[in-house]
Amino acid sequence: MSDNIKGKVIVITGASSGIGEATAKLLASRGAKVVLGARRTDKLEKIAEDIKKAGGEAVYQALDVTVTEENEAIVKLAKDTFGKLDVIFLNAGLMPSSPVSALKTDEWDQMVDVNVKGVLNGVAAVMPTFTAQKSGHVIATSSVAGLKAYLGGGVYCGTKWFVRSFMEVLRMESAMEGTNIRTATIYPAAINTELLTTITDKNTAEAFNALYDQYGISPDRIASVVEFAVSLPEDTTVNEFTVGPANQPW
Ligand SMILES: NC(=O)c1ccc[n+]([C@@H]2O[C@H](COP(=O)([O-])OP(=O)(O)OC[C@H]3O[C@@H](n4cnc5c(N)ncnc54)[C@H](OP(=O)(O)O)[C@@H]3O)[C@@H](O)[C@H]2O)c1
C-alpha cells in the first residue's frame, strides 16, 4: 500500500498541530517528503526535527493561508527543495462557533478568510503546476459540518459546505479537462486537537468541550485516511471520506 507514497512531495497546510501534524508525521514515516506550512513556526520547527530524527524528510515555512503570495511561496519551496510537487493537503482551519445572534462578525470573517479563501488560495497556487504536469492530488479537510447543519455552526458549517462543493467541481472539471488532478475531501467528526480553543463563546465552548470529552478520538485516525487516499494508484480516486468516533451519534 505504501509504494505510491514513497518519494511523493506533499505540502500540508495547518501542519503545526492536530490533524496536520499527525498526517505529516505519518506520511513522512511512509517515505513522503513533507513540506509543512502554518503560522507558528516554532511548532513546525519541532515537528520537522521529529520527522528528521525518525529518518524522514521535512521542510517548513511560515504560511498564512489567507495571503496569496505565501501559498505560492510554499509551493515554490516544495519544488525548489524536492524538485516537484505531487500532493497538497489543504487542512488549515478554525472553528470559532457561536450563535448567529452573538454577532461575532470578526470571527465570521476569519472563518471565511481561512476556511474558504485559504482553500482557494492553496488550489490557485498548485493548479499551474498540476495542470502542466497533468497530475496532482488535492486533499482538503472539510468537516461533518460540511454535511449537516447544527446549532452554533451557522458560519463554520457554511465554510465547510463550500469546501465540499468546490472540491467536487474541481474533480469533475479536472476529469473533463484530462488533467488527472485527483481530489479527496475529508469530513471528520469529533477529533481531539486544538480546534476548540478557537471558540470564544462561553456556552458554545462548554457544549463542544463536553461533546469532545465524551467522544473525541485521535487525529491519527484522520492521518490514516489521508495515507490511504495518497496510496491509491494514479487512476483511482476516492472523493469523500466521513470519519469519526464510532459512538458519536452525529
Ligand atoms: N478537530 C475536529 O474535530 C475537526 C472536525 C472536522 C474538521 N476539522 C478541520 O480539521 C482541520 C485541522 O484542524 P485541527 O482539528 O487539526 O485543529 P488545530 O489543531 O487547531 O489545527 C488547525 C491548524 O490550522 C492552522 N491555521 C489556522 N489558521 C491558519 C492560517 N491563517 N494560515 C495557516 N494555517 C492556519 C493552525 O496553525 P497556526 O495556528 O500555527 O497557523 C493549525 O496548524 C481544520 O480545517 C478543521 O476545521 C477538525
The ligand as an ORCA input file, in Angstrom:
! r2SCAN-3c Opt
* xyz 0 1
  N     -10.852     18.552     15.301
  C     -12.035     18.269     14.771
  O     -12.906     17.721     15.441
  C     -12.331     18.606     13.337
  C     -13.512     18.122     12.775
  C     -13.806     18.439     11.464
  C     -12.940     19.214     10.718
  N     -11.785     19.694     11.287
  C     -10.912     20.526     10.470
  O      -9.608     19.983     10.513
  C      -8.675     20.986     10.154
  C      -7.488     20.912     11.098
  O      -7.916     21.302     12.385
  P      -7.493     20.524     13.714
  O      -8.698     19.870     14.235
  O      -6.276     19.729     13.494
  O      -7.239     21.772     14.706
  P      -5.906     22.502     15.166
  O      -5.072     21.604     15.992
  O      -6.386     23.782     15.783
  O      -5.145     22.807     13.797
  C      -5.517     23.876     12.969
  C      -4.332     24.195     12.093
  O      -4.701     25.254     11.201
  C      -3.657     26.201     11.210
  N      -4.133     27.525     10.839
  C      -5.111     28.278     11.393
  N      -5.196     29.476     10.766
  C      -4.243     29.465      9.793
  C      -3.817     30.398      8.818
  N      -4.403     31.621      8.707
  N      -2.808     30.063      7.985
  C      -2.215     28.858      8.086
  N      -2.575     27.925      8.993
  C      -3.575     28.237      9.841
  C      -3.102     26.152     12.625
  O      -1.752     26.604     12.619
  P      -1.216     28.025     13.127
  O      -2.120     28.493     14.235
  O       0.177     27.708     13.559
  O      -1.262     28.890     11.908
  C      -3.131     24.654     12.887
  O      -1.978     24.043     12.371
  C      -9.436     22.302     10.162
  O      -9.746     22.667      8.835
  C     -10.716     21.953     10.913
  O     -11.777     22.787     10.549
  C     -11.464     19.378     12.567
*
